[in-house]
Amino acid sequence: MGFLLRVRLASFFAGAATASLAGFYLLSKDYLLAHDAVARQVAPPCPPLHFFRSLFLDVKGVYESLDGRYEALNKHVTALENWKETQAAKPAEASD
């Protein structure tokens, strides 16, 4: 009985360790992918100012693209809300 319990505990901890390593690998891969995506959006620094720009992260391009995305999403949501209001008003007009 004791041997079977030890085997089951060992297999449980081996599975937990394997799942932990797989999760760590996937999270690190996701982190590196996100880091590369943000790095591609930031304008490349000028060679003489490379040291100073590395001290102060220049993310102007990222914020501009996010603002553009926000504006586009806001316009889309507004259009959907207007369409929903017109669809809700149509049955009321038809019943009059």
Secondary structure in CASP SS format (residue, H / E / C, confidence):
PFRMAT SS
TARGET T0000
AUTHOR 0000-0000-0000
METHOD secondary structure of the structure
MODEL  1
M C 1.00
G H 1.00
F H 1.00
L H 1.00
L H 1.00
R H 1.00
V H 1.00
R H 1.00
L H 1.00
A H 1.00
S H 1.00
F H 1.00
F H 1.00
A H 1.00
G H 1.00
A H 1.00
A H 1.00
T H 1.00
A H 1.00
S H 1.00
L H 1.00
A H 1.00
G H 1.00
F H 1.00
Y H 1.00
L H 1.00
L H 1.00
S H 1.00
K H 1.00
D H 1.00
Y H 1.00
L H 1.00
L H 1.00
A H 1.00
H H 1.00
D H 1.00
A H 1.00
V H 1.00
A H 1.00
R H 1.00
Q H 1.00
V C 1.00
A C 1.00
P C 1.00
P C 1.00
C C 1.00
P C 1.00
P C 1.00
L C 1.00
H H 1.00
F H 1.00
F H 1.00
R H 1.00
S H 1.00
L H 1.00
F C 1.00
L C 1.00
D C 1.00
V C 1.00
K H 1.00
G H 1.00
V H 1.00
Y H 1.00
E H 1.00
S H 1.00
L H 1.00
D H 1.00
G H 1.00
R H 1.00
Y H 1.00
E H 1.00
A H 1.00
L H 1.00
N H 1.00
K H 1.00
H H 1.00
V H 1.00
T H 1.00
A H 1.00
L H 1.00
E H 1.00
N H 1.00
W H 1.00
K H 1.00
E H 1.00
T H 1.00
Q H 1.00
A H 1.00
A H 1.00
K H 1.00
P H 1.00
A H 1.00
E H 1.00
A H 1.00
S H 1.00
D C 1.00
END
